[in-house]
Structures are given as C-alpha cells and as structure tokens.
Amino acid sequence: MSLHWQRMVVYDQSGNLDSEELLAELADWLTGIDPAAGKTEPWQHVLDPDNFDTL
C-alpha cells in the first residue's frame, strides 16, 4: 500500500498522467515485488480503473 501512496503523490505532481498508464506501471511493479500480494482484494481494488478517481 505504501508503494501505491507514493505513486499517487507522483500522479498529483505530474499534471495527472494517464491513469491507465499509471495503474499498469503499478501492477507491473507489484508483480515484480510481491505477486501474491497483487492478487489480494485490497490490491485488486487499487488496480481497478473504475476506482482510480476515488483513491
């Protein structure tokens, strides 16, 4: 979750990059760092593009 929050800070400071690109990069990082965690419900919520605006 800490990685997600760090990415959101970058997103806010970068002029709001494309959310799909940002989520794809985050998913890629998560796969490399801890693939089992990436399959958990909290991370699936974070990576769902429909939830991006509420994060």
N, C-alpha and C positions, 0 to 999 in steps of 0.2 A: 504494500500500500504506500509505503514511503516513496518508492520509485514513481508511482502514479502522481502523487502530490508534487514531486519535483518537476515532472513533465507538465503539469498544469500551470506551474509558475512560468515555465518556459513558454508555454502556449499563450498565456496572458501577455507576456512581454514581447512576443514575436509578431504582434499585429494579427493574432488569431490565424495561424496557419490552418490549412485544410484539416478538418477534424478526422476524416478518414485516413489521411496520411499519418497523422499523429497517433491514432489508435493502432494502425498497422505496425508502426515502429515500436510502440509499447508492447504489442503482442509478440513481436519478434524478440525483443529483449527478454521478455518474460519466459519465452520458450528456451532461450539460452541460459537463463539464470536458474529457473525452477519450473520445469514443465508441469510437474504435479500440481503446484500452486495455481498455475494458469488455468487449470480445469475446475477449480473450486467456484462455488456460487458467487462469492464476492468479486472475484476477478472477472467472471463472465458478465456480471453487472457492469463493471468498469469498462469492459471492452465492447459492450453493446452500443452501437452507434446511436440507437434511439435514446440512450440515457446521457449522451455526451453533454448536452446543454444543461443538465441538472447537476453535473459533477462540479 
